[in-house]
Amino acid sequence: MAKLRLRYYPEQVLLQKAKKVTTFDSSVRKLANDMLETMYDENGVGLAAPQIGVSKRIMVIDVSNEDEPNQPIVFINPQIVEKEGSLVGLEGCLSFPNVFFEVRRFHKIVVKYQNLAGKDVKMTAEGDLLCRAIQHEIDHLDGELFINKAVSPIAADLELVKNGFIAGDVEALESELANSGQTIKIKDHTPVVG
């Protein structure tokens, strides 16, 4: 296993929809293992392939407590097929170091995915960290960022500015990406600096 380099906002790979995995071979297993090592090294609970610069629909999650053995789950080509309710909770992201704010998520989801052998799996998660992490990582696979789901865009902007991210330069980024033939899905944020 090898630790991989994390990608940070606004790197373009974070803003693009990842490609479906069609081949389940040793390279996919190695990537998943390397992602897990990277996630554990960074003290994360989830990591999506775009966060290490790979445009593949692979994500890893482990919400076990520190005093428990690791319980990693590898999700390949995941999709939420049922969702209900809503729940607000504090979130952070390895691609936005030291940035935390409240995000609204579904309270209960059913997710379909493939495991490392390519076998179809269906899982229900409700009201817990696993439920939140699955939604967060699937957003990464879809090129969506948790800043788009902030309960308070102003609070999100304050966190971004406080931690050196250019929250107010969204228009410049949109223009740059549009000139390269791409689009971005970021709300119109106006930073508040006090």
C-alpha positions, 0 to 999 in steps of 0.5 A: 500500500502507498499513501497518495497525494490529496487534492485540494479545492479548487483542483479541477478533478474535484469539480468533475463527475468521476467515470464508472468503473467497468473492470474489477482487477488488481489495479482497482484493489490496489487503488482501494487499498492505497485510498484506505491507507491515505484516509487512515493517515489523514484521520478521515472517515471517507475518501473518494477517488477524485480526492486523490486525483483519480476520476473513477467512481470508487470511495472508501469509508470507515466509521469505526471508533479508535478503540475498535478494529478497522471496518473499511467499506469499499464502494464502487459505482455507488448510487443512492436509490432511496432517500428520506427525511433530513438531518443537519450535522457538522461536516469537514472534508479532507480536500478542505483542511480545517474547514467545518460547518453544518450541512443538511443531508438525508436522514435515511438512504439506501445505496446500491454499489459494487464491491471489489469483486464486482458483486452488487450490494445494497445497504441501508444507512440511517441517521448516523455517521455512515449515512452522512459519509456515504452522501458526502463521498458520493457527492465527490464522485458527482463533482459536487462539494459540501460547500454547496450544501451548507445550511448557512452559506455565510458561515461556510464562507467565513470558514473558507476565508479563515482557512485560506480558501478563496470563497469569493472568487467563484466567478473567476473560477467559473469563467476559467472553467467555462473557457476550458469547456467545463462547468462548475456547480457552486452556489453564488457565495459572497464572502463576509470578512469582518 
